[in-house]
Amino acid sequence: MTPKLEAVTDTPHKVRSIENVWIPMADGARLAARIWLPVDAENHPVPAVLEYIPYRKRDFTRLRDSIMHPYIAGHGYACVRVDLRGSGDSDGILRDEYMQQELDDGVEILRWIAAKPWCTGDVGMIGISWGGFNGLQIATMNPPELKAIITACSTDDRYADDIHHMGGCLLGDNLSWASVMFAYNALPPDPALVGERWRDMWRERLEGSGLWLEQWLRHQRRDAYWKHGSICEDFSSVKCPVFAVSGWADGYSNAVFRLLANLDVPRKGLIGPWAHKYPHDGVPGPAIGFLQEALRWWDKWLKGLETGVMDEPMLRVWMQDSVPPTSNYIDRPGRWVGESSWPSANITERRFALAPGRLAPESAPIAETSLTIQSPLTVGLFAGKWCSYSAGPDLAHDQREEDGGALVFKSDPLDTQLEILGAPIIELDLSSNKLIAMVAVRLSDIAPDGKATRVTFGLLNLTHRDSRENPALLEPGRRYRVRVRLNDIAQVFPAGHRISLAISTSYWPLAWAPPEPVQLTVYSGASVCMLPERLPRVEDDSLPAFGPPEGAPPERRRMLEPGHHNWLVHRDLATDKSTLEVINDYGVFHIDAIDLTVGNRTVERYSSQGDDFTSLRGDVRSTRSLRRRDWHVRTETRTVLTSTETEFHIYADLDAFDSDKRVFSRSWDRIIERDLV
């Protein structure tokens, strides 16, 4: 069972916090920062750690920040948490992710921090998700103040491995995430900090931030838009040490492997069983003492102390044991394993040939057979999210719910236990009856009782078979050989279990379906499944144990109305309509320190009807509110995405209320041509 986070009050340094500081930019804008630092830092300067994100330091991330930053500060660091330009209490407009303005501002912030009398001049950056992205991106600019970074749940490739696309397929999370930022960007700064100008700042945001989904959908292939901010364009541009962190339930674990393989700087990787969370708050458990590990990293690279952090394996991962399928795990059983380098010489290839209904040892003679599949649109209703934010109930459910609409290949029961670490590769000989098609591939663990737990999966838009930058239509009936790379994973398949490979022609709503129904023909014998086998090693038994999760005592907040998180599958057999409804209600809570009541609720609905591929519809609605005795604002956003065979249609509404009076309203109606998606 995952231990609860231990609230540490006795740290080497007493800490003082500064609720808000204005950081001036060269163009006159002011960015809002919250700072924690040792009380004697002005007389005894310390290194600094920056976290730089748009998620509102004053309210929405306040609880999380109160656990992490004072803890690090209590061990001899200045921690600086900054709202991006146009977010939280900072000036300006936030118009998109990772724009050059954001990165240039980040360099200015580092310079400002390093020049403060409480700072030694050495600064690190830490961040999860957005902050992990811009930490990597700013590292490529080589500001002299930046000595090392910790990047959690991020990517080096904004097109191939981010929330927007996977294998050239448009992800459902693209709509979901656009809607999240639509709601965030509509909120005003706090008048308690910015004064009476809050209304002017609010209107500037409401009018100027725009509809990010439209921008993203105008770039459906890997063009210059996505190359910006993708450090894989030039790994050599990163000169400082990098600690990359993720979890198997997160959407960004693949990037850890690529960063270790391609960077030429001191680097470490850590992957646990967690969702999109810092590991000291990691679920599924076990959570670990991540902040202690961060301190070892910072002590090494910001203070020059030998902590032994670089003497341990370059890569530490949680080797997951077999578990029954469910959409919600509290803990994932397993063990820590380590690799001294990546790629690792300890990984060998275990190959299986695809035979009708079977994964056969490649040495077995397999006659070529033509196998066809045309999946119903309902394959994917039990897939969970591309990126799990809470490790439940947004994980994949029992795969038997999906296998009826797929080609399924199962191994014989395993004679001995099999462990894999890395990315399974599936090579398929196939043909399509349409010009545009996709393939979804799932690898599952089949227990003796037949329950199927998804281990990993991959997608490929077949028009992207040769190039993400220059996709090409398929020639119906022509055979192609394609490689589908599944997400990296560490997994145990016990003796007596079977390995299952399932292939489908759609995976909605995890990914947007092709323009029309597709029938694929897969040629067995020539198609192969390659698993990255790792033999257990005695060295794993001597790995140093992680400490228990620790942090500073969390700031007090009171729940006034409880929240709830539900995933509901609705099947109306009378109309043949299927709907996935995701309710993510954070409830209503009061932050005592600033006398603020916060409400946050989002409902997502993804529907399809029968076999009508033009019936796909995603509908996301969010309501957010901020209230204190003399101030009450609320925003309501709605984003709807539909498609025809040739176009995407976006409908969006934004309404803002001041004391229940609507003060702003805008609607969008956009049509965007489909680009081989």
C-alpha positions as CSV (number, residue, x, y, z in Angstrom):
1,M,0.0,0.0,0.0
2,T,1.4,3.4,-0.9
3,P,2.4,5.4,2.2
4,K,0.7,8.7,2.8
5,L,2.9,11.8,2.3
6,E,4.7,12.7,5.5
7,A,4.4,16.4,6.3
8,V,7.9,17.5,7.4
9,T,8.1,20.6,9.6
10,D,11.7,20.2,10.8
11,T,14.0,21.2,7.9
12,P,17.5,22.6,8.1
13,H,16.4,26.1,7.3
14,K,13.4,28.1,8.4
15,V,11.5,29.3,5.4
16,R,9.6,32.6,4.7
17,S,7.2,32.9,1.8
18,I,6.4,36.0,-0.3
19,E,2.9,35.8,-1.6
20,N,3.5,37.8,-4.7
21,V,6.4,39.5,-6.3
22,W,6.4,41.3,-9.7
23,I,9.1,40.3,-12.1
24,P,9.6,43.1,-14.8
25,M,10.1,42.1,-18.4
26,A,12.0,44.2,-20.9
27,D,8.8,45.2,-22.7
28,G,7.3,46.6,-19.5
29,A,5.1,43.6,-18.7
30,R,5.1,42.2,-15.1
31,L,5.0,38.5,-14.3
32,A,3.6,37.3,-11.0
33,A,5.8,35.1,-8.8
34,R,5.4,33.4,-5.4
35,I,8.7,32.8,-3.6
36,W,9.8,30.6,-0.7
37,L,13.4,31.0,0.6
38,P,15.4,30.5,3.8
39,V,15.0,33.3,6.2
40,D,18.7,34.2,6.1
41,A,19.1,33.9,2.4
42,E,19.9,37.6,1.9
43,N,22.9,37.2,4.2
44,H,23.7,33.6,3.0
45,P,22.7,33.4,-0.7
46,V,21.4,30.0,-2.0
47,P,20.8,28.5,-5.4
48,A,17.3,28.8,-6.8
49,V,14.7,26.5,-8.4
50,L,12.1,27.9,-10.9
51,E,8.7,26.4,-11.8
52,Y,7.1,28.3,-14.7
53,I,3.6,27.3,-15.7
54,P,0.1,28.8,-16.6
55,Y,-2.0,27.0,-13.9
56,R,-2.5,29.9,-11.5
57,K,-0.1,29.9,-8.5
58,R,-2.6,32.0,-6.5
59,D,-5.4,29.4,-6.4
60,F,-5.5,26.3,-8.7
61,T,-2.0,24.9,-7.9
62,R,-1.7,26.5,-4.5
63,L,-2.1,23.3,-2.5
64,R,0.4,21.3,-4.6
65,D,2.9,24.2,-4.5
66,S,2.6,24.4,-0.7
67,I,3.8,20.8,-0.4
68,M,6.7,21.0,-2.8
69,H,8.4,24.4,-2.8
70,P,8.6,25.1,1.0
71,Y,10.2,21.6,1.4
72,I,12.9,22.3,-1.1
73,A,13.4,25.9,0.3
74,G,13.8,24.4,3.8
75,H,16.8,22.5,2.5
76,G,18.7,25.6,1.4
77,Y,17.1,26.8,-1.9
78,A,15.0,29.7,-3.1
79,C,11.9,28.4,-4.9
80,V,10.2,30.6,-7.4
81,R,6.8,29.8,-8.9
82,V,5.9,32.1,-11.8
83,D,2.7,32.5,-13.8
84,L,3.3,32.6,-17.5
85,R,2.5,35.9,-19.3
86,G,-1.3,36.1,-19.7
87,S,-2.0,33.5,-17.0
88,G,-2.8,33.8,-13.3
89,D,-1.9,37.3,-12.1
90,S,0.7,38.0,-14.8
91,D,0.2,40.8,-17.4
92,G,-0.5,40.0,-21.0
93,I,-2.3,37.4,-23.1
94,L,-1.5,33.7,-23.4
95,R,-2.2,32.9,-27.0
96,D,-0.7,29.3,-27.3
97,E,1.6,26.8,-25.9
98,Y,5.4,27.3,-25.9
99,M,5.5,30.4,-28.0
100,Q,8.9,32.1,-28.4
101,Q,7.6,34.9,-26.1
102,E,7.2,32.4,-23.3
103,L,10.7,31.0,-23.7
104,D,12.2,34.5,-24.0
105,D,10.4,35.5,-20.8
106,G,11.7,32.4,-19.1
107,V,15.3,33.4,-19.9
108,E,14.6,36.9,-18.5
109,I,13.2,35.3,-15.3
110,L,16.3,33.2,-14.8
111,R,18.4,36.3,-15.2
112,W,16.3,38.2,-12.7
113,I,16.4,35.4,-10.2
114,A,20.2,35.0,-10.5
115,A,20.7,38.7,-9.8
116,K,18.8,38.8,-6.6
117,P,20.8,39.2,-3.4
118,W,19.4,35.9,-2.0
119,C,20.6,33.9,-4.9
120,T,24.1,32.5,-5.6
121,G,23.5,33.0,-9.4
122,D,22.9,29.2,-10.0
123,V,19.3,28.3,-11.0
124,G,17.6,25.0,-11.8
125,M,14.2,24.5,-13.4
126,I,11.6,21.9,-12.4
127,G,8.3,21.2,-14.0
128,I,5.6,18.6,-14.7
129,S,3.8,18.7,-18.0
130,W,3.9,22.3,-19.3
131,G,6.7,23.2,-16.9
132,G,8.6,20.0,-18.0
133,F,8.2,21.1,-21.6
134,N,9.5,24.6,-21.3
135,G,12.3,23.5,-19.0
136,L,13.7,21.4,-21.9
137,Q,13.0,24.1,-24.4
138,I,14.7,26.9,-22.4
139,A,17.6,24.5,-21.8
140,T,18.2,24.5,-25.6
141,M,18.7,28.3,-25.4
142,N,21.6,27.8,-22.9
143,P,21.0,30.7,-20.5
144,P,24.1,30.9,-18.4
145,E,22.2,30.9,-15.1
146,L,20.5,27.5,-15.9
147,K,22.7,24.8,-14.4
148,A,20.3,21.7,-14.5
149,I,16.7,20.7,-15.0
150,I,14.2,18.2,-13.7
151,T,11.6,17.5,-16.4
152,A,8.5,15.4,-15.5
153,C,5.8,14.1,-17.8
154,S,7.1,16.0,-20.8
155,T,8.2,15.4,-24.4
156,D,11.0,16.1,-26.8
157,D,8.7,15.8,-29.8
158,R,5.5,18.0,-29.9
159,Y,4.1,16.2,-32.9
160,A,4.9,12.6,-32.6
161,D,4.5,12.2,-28.8
162,D,2.3,14.8,-27.3
163,I,-1.4,15.2,-26.4
164,H,-2.3,16.2,-30.0
165,H,-1.2,13.3,-32.2
166,M,0.0,9.7,-31.9
167,G,1.4,7.9,-35.0
168,G,-0.2,10.7,-37.1
169,C,-3.6,10.0,-35.7
170,L,-5.6,12.9,-34.1
171,L,-6.0,12.2,-30.4
172,G,-9.3,12.7,-28.5
173,D,-7.2,14.4,-25.8
174,N,-6.4,17.1,-28.3
175,L,-10.0,18.3,-27.9
176,S,-10.0,17.7,-24.2
177,W,-6.8,19.6,-23.6
178,A,-7.8,22.5,-25.8
179,S,-11.0,22.8,-23.7
180,V,-9.0,22.8,-20.5
181,M,-6.9,25.7,-21.6
182,F,-9.9,27.5,-23.1
183,A,-11.3,27.5,-19.5
184,Y,-8.0,28.4,-17.8
185,N,-7.4,31.3,-20.2
186,A,-10.9,32.8,-19.5
187,L,-10.2,33.4,-15.8
188,P,-9.2,36.8,-14.5
189,P,-6.3,37.8,-12.2
190,D,-7.1,38.4,-8.5
191,P,-8.0,42.0,-7.7
192,A,-6.4,41.5,-4.3
193,L,-3.1,41.5,-6.1
194,V,-3.6,43.6,-9.3
195,G,-6.2,46.1,-8.0
196,E,-8.9,47.7,-10.1
197,R,-7.1,47.0,-13.4
198,W,-8.3,43.3,-13.0
199,R,-11.4,44.0,-15.2
200,D,-9.3,45.4,-18.1
201,M,-6.8,42.6,-17.8
202,W,-9.7,40.1,-17.8
203,R,-11.3,41.6,-20.9
204,E,-7.9,41.6,-22.7
205,R,-7.6,37.8,-22.0
206,L,-11.2,37.1,-23.0
207,E,-10.8,38.9,-26.3
208,G,-7.3,37.9,-27.1
209,S,-6.5,34.4,-26.1
210,G,-8.4,32.8,-29.0
211,L,-9.5,29.3,-29.7
212,W,-6.4,27.1,-29.5
213,L,-8.2,24.1,-31.0
214,E,-8.5,25.9,-34.3
215,Q,-4.8,26.7,-34.4
216,W,-3.9,23.1,-33.6
217,L,-6.2,21.6,-36.2
218,R,-4.7,23.7,-38.9
219,H,-1.5,21.7,-38.4
220,Q,-2.4,18.0,-38.9
221,R,1.1,16.9,-40.1
222,R,4.6,17.5,-38.7
223,D,5.3,21.0,-39.9
224,A,7.3,23.9,-38.6
225,Y,4.6,24.7,-36.0
226,W,5.3,21.4,-34.2
227,K,9.0,21.5,-34.7
228,H,9.2,24.7,-32.7
229,G,9.7,23.5,-29.1
230,S,10.6,20.0,-30.1
231,I,14.1,19.5,-28.8
232,C,14.5,16.3,-30.8
233,E,15.2,18.6,-33.8
234,D,18.7,19.2,-32.2
235,F,19.4,17.2,-29.0
236,S,22.9,18.6,-29.0
237,S,21.5,22.1,-28.2
238,V,20.9,21.0,-24.6
239,K,24.1,21.5,-22.5
240,C,23.0,21.2,-18.9
241,P,22.2,18.0,-16.9
242,V,18.7,16.5,-17.3
243,F,16.7,14.4,-14.9
244,A,13.7,13.0,-16.8
245,V,10.7,11.6,-14.9
246,S,7.4,9.9,-15.9
247,G,5.0,7.1,-15.1
248,W,3.6,4.1,-17.0
249,A,0.0,5.5,-16.7
250,D,1.2,8.9,-18.0
251,G,1.2,9.8,-21.7
252,Y,4.8,10.9,-21.7
253,S,6.9,7.9,-20.6
254,N,8.4,7.3,-24.1
255,A,10.3,10.6,-24.0
256,V,12.4,9.4,-21.0
257,F,13.9,6.7,-23.2
258,R,14.6,9.1,-26.1
259,L,16.2,11.7,-23.8
260,L,18.5,9.1,-22.3
261,A,19.4,7.7,-25.7
262,N,20.0,11.0,-27.5
263,L,21.2,13.7,-25.0
264,D,25.0,14.0,-24.5
265,V,24.9,15.5,-21.0
266,P,24.8,14.0,-17.5
267,R,21.3,12.5,-17.4
268,K,19.0,10.2,-15.4
269,G,15.6,8.7,-16.0
270,L,12.9,7.6,-13.6
271,I,9.7,5.9,-14.5
272,G,7.2,4.6,-11.9
273,P,3.7,3.2,-12.1
274,W,2.3,6.6,-11.8
275,A,-0.2,8.8,-13.8
276,H,0.5,12.4,-14.8
277,K,1.7,13.4,-11.3
278,Y,4.9,14.2,-9.4
279,P,6.2,10.9,-7.9
280,H,5.8,12.0,-4.3
281,D,2.0,12.2,-5.1
282,G,2.2,9.3,-7.5
283,V,-0.8,7.1,-8.2
284,P,-1.1,4.2,-8.8
285,G,1.4,3.6,-6.0
286,P,3.9,3.2,-4.7
287,A,4.6,6.9,-4.4
288,I,8.2,7.6,-3.5
289,G,10.3,10.2,-1.8
290,F,10.8,12.2,-5.0
291,L,11.5,15.5,-3.3
292,Q,14.5,13.8,-1.5
293,E,15.7,12.6,-4.9
294,A,15.2,16.1,-6.3
295,L,17.4,17.5,-3.5
296,R,20.1,15.0,-4.3
297,W,20.0,16.2,-7.9
298,W,20.0,19.9,-7.0
299,D,22.7,19.4,-4.3
300,K,24.9,17.8,-7.0
301,W,24.4,20.3,-9.8
302,L,23.6,23.6,-8.0
303,K,25.7,23.2,-4.9
304,G,28.5,21.0,-6.1
305,L,28.0,18.4,-3.4
306,E,28.7,14.7,-4.1
307,T,25.4,13.0,-3.3
308,G,26.0,9.7,-5.2
309,V,23.1,10.5,-7.5
310,M,25.2,10.0,-10.6
311,D,26.7,6.7,-9.3
312,E,23.4,4.9,-9.6
313,P,21.9,3.4,-12.7
314,M,21.1,5.9,-15.4
315,L,17.5,4.5,-15.7
316,R,15.3,3.3,-12.8
317,V,11.9,1.9,-13.7
318,W,9.1,0.0,-12.0
319,M,8.8,-3.5,-13.4
320,Q,5.0,-4.0,-13.2
321,D,3.6,-7.4,-12.1
322,S,0.5,-8.9,-13.7
323,V,-2.8,-7.5,-12.3
324,P,-6.4,-8.0,-13.2
325,P,-7.9,-5.4,-15.4
326,T,-9.6,-2.3,-13.9
327,S,-9.9,1.4,-14.7
328,N,-8.7,2.4,-11.3
329,Y,-5.6,1.1,-9.4
330,I,-4.5,2.3,-6.0
331,D,-1.2,0.4,-6.2
332,R,0.6,-1.5,-8.9
333,P,2.6,-4.4,-7.5
334,G,6.1,-4.8,-8.9
335,R,9.8,-4.0,-8.2
336,W,12.4,-1.4,-9.1
337,V,15.0,-2.4,-11.8
338,G,17.9,-0.4,-13.1
339,E,19.9,0.0,-16.4
340,S,23.3,1.6,-16.4
341,S,22.7,3.0,-19.9
342,W,20.0,3.3,-22.6
343,P,19.7,1.6,-25.0
344,S,20.7,-1.3,-22.9
345,A,22.7,-4.4,-23.8
346,N,20.5,-6.3,-21.4
347,I,17.5,-6.2,-23.8
348,T,17.1,-8.8,-26.4
349,E,14.4,-9.3,-29.0
350,R,11.7,-12.0,-28.5
351,R,9.8,-12.6,-31.8
352,F,6.4,-14.0,-32.6
353,A,4.8,-14.6,-35.9
354,L,1.2,-13.7,-36.5
355,A,-0.8,-16.8,-37.4
356,P,-4.6,-17.0,-37.6
357,G,-5.7,-16.4,-34.1
358,R,-2.2,-17.1,-32.7
359,L,1.1,-15.5,-31.8
360,A,3.4,-18.3,-32.8
361,P,7.2,-18.8,-32.1
362,E,8.8,-17.3,-35.2
363,S,10.7,-20.5,-35.8
364,A,7.4,-22.3,-36.5
365,P,6.4,-22.6,-40.1
366,I,3.5,-20.2,-40.8
367,A,1.6,-20.3,-44.0
368,E,0.5,-16.9,-45.3
369,T,-3.2,-16.3,-44.7
370,S,-5.3,-13.2,-45.5
371,L,-7.1,-12.0,-42.4
372,T,-9.6,-9.1,-42.7
373,I,-10.9,-6.7,-40.1
374,Q,-13.4,-3.8,-40.2
375,S,-13.9,-2.6,-36.6
376,P,-17.1,-1.0,-35.3
377,L,-16.8,2.5,-34.0
378,T,-17.4,1.3,-30.4
379,V,-13.9,-0.2,-30.2
380,G,-12.1,2.2,-27.9
381,L,-15.0,3.0,-25.5
382,F,-13.0,1.1,-22.8
383,A,-9.6,2.4,-23.7
384,G,-9.3,5.1,-21.1
385,K,-7.4,8.3,-21.8
386,W,-4.2,8.7,-23.8
387,C,-2.8,10.3,-20.7
388,S,-4.1,9.4,-17.3
389,Y,-4.3,12.3,-14.9
390,S,-5.6,10.5,-11.9
391,A,-4.9,6.8,-12.5
392,G,-8.6,6.1,-12.2
393,P,-11.2,5.8,-13.5
394,D,-9.4,6.8,-16.7
395,L,-7.3,3.7,-17.4
396,A,-8.1,0.9,-19.8
397,H,-10.7,-1.6,-18.7
398,D,-10.9,-5.4,-19.5
399,Q,-9.9,-5.7,-23.1
400,R,-12.4,-8.5,-23.7
401,E,-14.9,-5.6,-24.1
402,E,-12.9,-4.5,-27.2
403,D,-11.6,-7.7,-28.7
404,G,-14.9,-8.6,-30.5
405,G,-14.2,-5.8,-32.9
406,A,-10.5,-6.6,-33.6
407,L,-8.2,-9.3,-35.0
408,V,-6.8,-11.1,-32.0
409,F,-3.7,-13.2,-31.8
410,K,-2.8,-15.1,-28.6
411,S,0.3,-17.0,-27.6
412,D,0.2,-20.4,-26.0
413,P,0.4,-20.3,-22.2
414,L,3.9,-19.2,-21.3
415,D,6.2,-22.0,-20.0
416,T,8.3,-19.5,-18.0
417,Q,7.9,-15.9,-16.9
418,L,8.6,-13.3,-19.5
419,E,9.6,-9.7,-18.6
420,I,9.8,-6.9,-21.1
421,L,11.3,-3.4,-21.0
422,G,11.1,-1.0,-23.8
423,A,8.9,-0.6,-26.9
424,P,7.3,-3.6,-28.5
425,I,7.4,-3.3,-32.3
426,I,4.8,-4.8,-34.6
427,E,5.6,-5.2,-38.3
428,L,2.5,-5.7,-40.4
429,D,2.0,-6.8,-44.0
430,L,-1.3,-5.3,-44.8
431,S,-3.5,-3.7,-47.4
432,S,-6.5,-1.3,-47.2
433,N,-9.6,-0.9,-49.2
434,K,-9.6,2.9,-48.7
435,L,-7.3,5.8,-49.4
436,I,-7.0,6.8,-45.7
437,A,-6.9,4.3,-42.9
438,M,-5.5,3.8,-39.4
439,V,-4.4,0.8,-37.4
440,A,-4.6,0.5,-33.6
441,V,-2.6,-2.3,-31.9
442,R,-3.0,-3.4,-28.3
443,L,-0.7,-5.8,-26.3
444,S,-2.5,-7.5,-23.4
445,D,-1.8,-9.9,-20.6
446,I,-4.3,-12.8,-20.6
447,A,-4.7,-14.5,-17.2
448,P,-5.8,-18.2,-17.0
449,D,-9.3,-17.0,-16.2
450,G,-9.4,-15.1,-19.5
451,K,-9.3,-11.6,-18.1
452,A,-7.4,-9.3,-20.4
453,T,-5.3,-6.4,-19.0
454,R,-3.9,-4.0,-21.6
455,V,-0.2,-3.6,-21.2
456,T,0.6,-1.1,-23.9
457,F,-0.7,0.1,-27.3
458,G,0.2,2.0,-30.4
459,L,-1.5,3.8,-33.3
460,L,-0.5,4.5,-36.9
461,N,-2.2,6.7,-39.5
462,L,-1.3,4.6,-42.5
463,T,-0.9,7.7,-44.7
464,H,2.0,8.5,-42.4
465,R,3.6,5.1,-43.0
466,D,6.8,6.7,-44.5
467,S,6.7,10.3,-43.3
468,R,5.0,12.4,-40.7
469,E,5.9,15.5,-42.7
470,N,4.7,14.3,-46.1
471,P,1.9,11.7,-45.7
472,A,0.6,10.0,-48.8
473,L,-2.7,8.4,-49.7
474,L,-2.9,4.6,-49.7
475,E,-3.4,2.7,-52.9
476,P,-6.4,0.4,-52.2
477,G,-5.5,-3.3,-52.5
478,R,-1.8,-2.6,-52.5
479,R,0.3,-4.4,-49.9
480,Y,2.4,-2.4,-47.5
481,R,4.9,-3.3,-44.8
482,V,4.5,-1.0,-41.8
483,R,6.0,-0.7,-38.3
484,V,3.8,0.2,-35.4
485,R,5.8,1.2,-32.3
486,L,3.9,0.6,-29.1
487,N,4.5,2.7,-26.0
488,D,7.5,1.7,-24.0
489,I,6.6,-0.4,-20.9
490,A,8.1,-2.6,-18.2
491,Q,5.9,-5.6,-17.6
492,V,5.9,-9.1,-16.3
493,F,4.0,-11.9,-18.1
494,P,3.7,-14.8,-15.6
495,A,4.1,-18.4,-16.5
496,G,0.7,-19.8,-17.5
497,H,-0.5,-16.5,-18.9
498,R,-0.9,-15.7,-22.6
499,I,0.2,-12.7,-24.6
500,S,-2.5,-11.1,-26.7
501,L,-2.1,-8.8,-29.7
502,A,-5.3,-7.1,-31.0
503,I,-5.5,-5.1,-34.2
504,S,-8.4,-2.7,-35.0
505,T,-9.2,-0.2,-37.7
506,S,-10.5,2.4,-35.2
507,Y,-10.0,3.4,-31.6
508,W,-12.6,6.0,-30.8
509,P,-12.7,8.2,-28.8
510,L,-9.0,7.8,-27.8
511,A,-8.3,8.7,-31.4
512,W,-10.4,10.3,-34.1
513,A,-11.6,7.7,-36.6
514,P,-10.8,7.8,-40.3
515,P,-13.2,9.6,-42.7
516,E,-15.1,6.4,-43.5
517,P,-15.2,2.7,-42.6
518,V,-12.1,0.8,-43.5
519,Q,-11.4,-2.8,-44.1
520,L,-7.8,-3.9,-43.6
521,T,-6.3,-7.2,-44.7
522,V,-3.4,-8.4,-42.6
523,Y,-1.2,-11.1,-44.0
524,S,-0.2,-13.6,-41.4
525,G,3.2,-15.3,-41.6
526,A,4.9,-12.2,-42.9
527,S,3.6,-10.1,-39.9
528,V,5.7,-10.1,-36.8
529,C,5.5,-9.1,-33.1
530,M,8.8,-8.2,-31.5
531,L,9.0,-7.8,-27.7
532,P,12.0,-6.3,-25.8
533,E,12.8,-9.1,-23.4
534,R,14.8,-8.3,-20.2
535,L,16.1,-11.1,-18.1
536,P,15.9,-10.5,-14.3
537,R,19.3,-9.4,-12.9
538,V,20.8,-9.9,-9.4
539,E,22.0,-6.3,-9.5
540,D,18.4,-5.1,-9.1
541,D,18.2,-6.6,-5.6
542,S,21.0,-4.2,-4.4
543,L,19.4,-0.9,-5.8
544,P,19.2,1.7,-3.1
545,A,15.7,2.1,-1.8
546,F,13.7,5.2,-2.3
547,G,12.6,7.1,0.8
548,P,9.0,7.5,1.8
549,P,7.1,10.4,0.2
550,E,7.7,13.7,2.0
551,G,6.7,17.3,1.7
552,A,5.9,20.5,3.6
553,P,2.6,20.6,5.5
554,P,-0.1,21.5,2.9
555,E,-1.9,24.8,3.2
556,R,-5.3,24.5,4.6
557,R,-8.3,24.3,2.3
558,R,-11.9,23.3,3.2
559,M,-14.1,21.3,0.9
560,L,-17.5,22.9,0.8
561,E,-19.0,20.6,-1.9
562,P,-17.4,17.3,-2.7
563,G,-16.2,16.5,-6.2
564,H,-16.4,13.3,-8.1
565,H,-14.8,11.7,-11.2
566,N,-16.9,9.3,-13.3
567,W,-16.6,7.5,-16.6
568,L,-20.0,6.4,-17.9
569,V,-20.6,4.4,-21.1
570,H,-24.1,4.9,-22.4
571,R,-25.5,2.5,-25.1
572,D,-28.9,3.4,-26.6
573,L,-29.8,0.3,-28.5
574,A,-32.9,1.9,-29.8
575,T,-30.9,4.5,-31.8
576,D,-27.6,2.6,-31.9
577,K,-25.9,5.6,-30.3
578,S,-22.9,5.1,-28.0
579,T,-21.6,7.8,-25.7
580,L,-18.7,8.0,-23.3
581,E,-19.4,10.6,-20.6
582,V,-16.5,11.8,-18.5
583,I,-17.4,13.9,-15.4
584,N,-14.5,15.6,-13.7
585,D,-15.9,17.6,-10.9
586,Y,-13.3,19.0,-8.4
587,G,-16.1,20.3,-6.2
588,V,-16.0,23.6,-4.4
589,F,-13.3,24.4,-1.9
590,H,-12.3,27.4,0.2
591,I,-8.6,28.6,0.5
592,D,-8.4,30.1,4.0
593,A,-5.1,31.9,3.4
594,I,-6.6,34.2,0.8
595,D,-10.3,33.9,1.7
596,L,-11.2,32.5,-1.8
597,T,-13.8,30.0,-2.8
598,V,-13.0,28.0,-6.0
599,G,-15.3,25.8,-8.1
600,N,-14.2,23.7,-11.1
601,R,-16.3,21.2,-13.1
602,T,-15.9,19.7,-16.6
603,V,-18.1,17.3,-18.4
604,E,-16.9,15.6,-21.7
605,R,-19.1,13.6,-24.0
606,Y,-17.9,11.6,-27.0
607,S,-20.5,9.9,-29.1
608,S,-21.0,8.0,-32.3
609,Q,-24.0,6.3,-34.0
610,G,-23.9,2.9,-35.5
611,D,-21.3,2.6,-38.3
612,D,-21.6,6.3,-39.3
613,F,-18.1,7.6,-39.3
614,T,-19.5,11.2,-39.9
615,S,-21.4,10.9,-36.6
616,L,-18.4,11.4,-34.3
617,R,-18.9,14.2,-31.9
618,G,-16.9,15.5,-29.0
619,D,-18.5,18.0,-26.6
620,V,-16.6,19.5,-23.6
621,R,-18.2,21.9,-21.2
622,S,-16.5,23.6,-18.2
623,T,-17.6,25.9,-15.4
624,R,-15.1,27.6,-13.2
625,S,-15.8,30.1,-10.4
626,L,-13.8,32.4,-8.0
627,R,-15.6,34.0,-5.1
628,R,-14.9,36.0,-2.0
629,R,-17.2,38.4,-0.1
630,D,-16.9,41.3,-2.4
631,W,-16.0,39.5,-5.7
632,H,-17.6,36.7,-7.7
633,V,-16.6,35.7,-11.2
634,R,-17.6,32.7,-13.3
635,T,-16.7,31.4,-16.7
636,E,-18.5,28.9,-18.8
637,T,-16.9,27.3,-21.9
638,R,-18.1,24.8,-24.4
639,T,-16.2,23.2,-27.3
640,V,-17.8,20.9,-29.8
641,L,-15.8,19.0,-32.6
642,T,-17.5,17.1,-35.4
643,S,-16.4,16.0,-38.8
644,T,-17.5,15.0,-42.3
645,E,-15.4,12.9,-44.7
646,T,-13.5,16.0,-45.8
647,E,-13.8,18.6,-42.9
648,F,-13.6,19.2,-39.2
649,H,-16.2,21.5,-37.7
650,I,-15.5,23.4,-34.5
651,Y,-18.3,25.1,-32.5
652,A,-17.2,27.0,-29.3
653,D,-18.8,29.3,-26.8
654,L,-17.3,31.5,-24.1
655,D,-19.3,33.3,-21.5
656,A,-18.0,35.3,-18.5
657,F,-20.0,36.5,-15.6
658,D,-19.2,39.2,-13.0
659,S,-21.5,38.9,-10.0
660,D,-23.9,36.7,-12.1
661,K,-24.1,39.4,-14.8
662,R,-22.8,38.2,-18.1
663,V,-20.1,40.7,-19.2
664,F,-18.6,38.8,-22.2
665,S,-19.9,36.4,-24.7
666,R,-18.3,35.1,-27.9
667,S,-19.0,32.2,-30.2
668,W,-16.8,30.5,-32.8
669,D,-17.9,28.4,-35.9
670,R,-14.9,27.1,-37.9
671,I,-14.5,24.6,-40.7
672,I,-11.0,23.1,-41.3
673,E,-10.2,20.7,-44.1
674,R,-9.0,17.3,-43.1
675,D,-5.5,16.6,-44.1
676,L,-5.2,12.8,-44.6
677,V,-6.5,12.3,-41.0
